[in-house]
Amino acid sequence: MTSAPLLPLQQTWPDDLVARYRAAGHWRGETFPAFLRERAARFGQRTAIVDVEQRWTYAQLLERAETIAAGLLALGLQRGDRVVLQIGNVPEFYGVAFGLFLAGLVPVYALPAHRITEISHFVRKSQAVAYVALQQYDNFDYRTLARELQAQERALKHVVILGEDAAEFTPLHSFEPNAALLPTQDPDPQSVAFLQISGGSTGLSKLIPRTHDDYLYSVRASTEICGIGDDSRYLVALPAAHNFPMSSPGALGALYAGGTVVLSRSPLPEKAFELIERERVTDLGLVPPLALLWAQAASQTRRDLSSLRVLQVGGAKLTSEAARRVIAVFQCQLQQVFGMAEGLVNYTRLDDDEDTILHTQGRPISPDDEVLVVDDQGDPVPEGQSGYLLTRGPYTIRGYHNDDAANARSFTADGFYRTGDVVQRTAKGYLTVQGRANDHINRAGEKISAEEVEDQLLAHPQVFDAAVVSIPDDALGERICAFIIPRGEKPRGPALKAWMRTRGLAAFKIPDQVVFVDAFETTAVGKTSRKELRARLRSVFLREQAAATSPSTPTP
């Protein structure tokens, strides 16, 4: 069987915008290989990355990345090949990522929580020829996933495992330095550097091509806005492959400035606080549920957290009351962050007044970020009114990879990205997030497609139909509630959840709550609009929930 032709990776802006972004100094012709070499030359013996077990200098990071690059090329990988990377919060994540860049290969970033359903989708959609993973992380054996993957995806030629026992796969520690194998020329700064994954508003995640020039501009500008310098020590407590802790300003921002990346395998406060105290962490980013959990723990901890200078909260909206609780506990600057892997990132500034920090999610990075807030007809709404957020700019993509249908839905004819967010904009250009326009569930910062979860549920023999909705949750922001019409004997909720876990699905996509119903309402001709159905189910559920928890009114 012959493999399908390799689809090109591209991200193209119109010539007039390319000229504008270059003239403004946004795009400087930087590349990731040059990024690492220059920092290793400037900061060689300074600590670049540290976790509970390892401490790498900038020189060691470059040396290990070069060894990994040579090892991958020695396997027979060719420049431009795509490689799915699934490694958690250990220094090797950056060693492998930069190794791929140095080899001219294209990383496809997967999260540690992803399982066979998502990983096989990434392999097929990107046409990846290799998969690199840890042997074990958070008590999960990725060699088992790799075996399933090779059985399903015949085009996948190589599996590389980081760990003491790679079993039948290629061990990462077997790679040897070989400078002769490394490319002598850096990639085109306008070429695609890597594929990030979207939250997935419909079905499985889309692939987001990011170029060297556009992404490094975002990193460089974020580093300046967030006050990151060579004395900064940035804690990565969220998954390292997430866009937020990678580039806003994230680990790449810290490395760009010559600072130190501190890696925590666990986002739980008792583990992270130990690292903050030991490594004198200055900056970190959290999603709102974690920020509240950390605030509660910080009020009781004996750990010294006084080194913290900036605590960022993003990934989902931080409400003003939650922001007040965080500020009251942490003796450092709170910075709200609102962004997306597709591009646009907004920050409250470090010198903003308290009202702005409490009630907005910041303003865009760039003066060339074009932001529209429009109504259902696509017309701009008056200042301060809610509308749908559209954007384009020097680091916002113009299209997804290998997904014509998603591109038709998500981009306007003149290149604006339809973010799916409902926002209000102030006179100073700050945005306040009101919610989502589609059936995207934002659970603890993870963007989840209602449609994808429904598709999984419908495969169960005792499920006739399913509708999945978001329900407000104080801890998670939103939780997943699945409404189920049973087929025959009604399954038990816990058993249904346990069955979904066997489907090779990321744990954060399993419904938090299951509600059984007899039927869904339909239109007069028997049709059901899934969007309207989900809205009705959510509304009725919340109304009934409110009634059940409110005190009863005595009869006069």
Secondary structure, 3 states (H helix, E strand, C coil): CCCCCCCCCCCCCCHHHHHHHHHCCCCCCCCHHHHHHHHHHHHCCCEEEECCCCEEEHHHHHHHHHHHHHHHHHCCCCCCCEEEEECCCCCHHHHHHHHHHHHCCEEEECCCCCCHHHHHHHHHHHCCCEEEEECEECCEEHHHHHHHHHHHCCCCCEEEEECCCCCCCEEHHHCCCCHHHCCCCCCCCCCEEEEEECCCCCCCCCEEEEEHHHHHHHHHHHHHHCCCCCCCEEEECCCCCCHHHHHCCHHHHHHHHCCEEEECCCCCHHHHHHHHHHHCCCEEEECHHHHHHHHHHHCCCCCCCCCCCEEEECCCCCCHHHHHHHHHHCCCEEEEEEECCCCCEEECCCCCCHHHHHHCCCEECCCCCEEEEECCCCCECCCCCCEEEEEECCCCCCCCECCHHHHHHHECCCCCEEEEEEEEECCCCCEEEEEECCCEEEECCEEEEHHHHHHHHCCCCCEEEEEEEEEEECCCEEEEEEEEEECCCCCCHHHHHHHHHCCCCCHHHCCCEEEECCCCCCCCCCCCCHHHHHHHHHHHHHHHHHHHHCCCCCCC
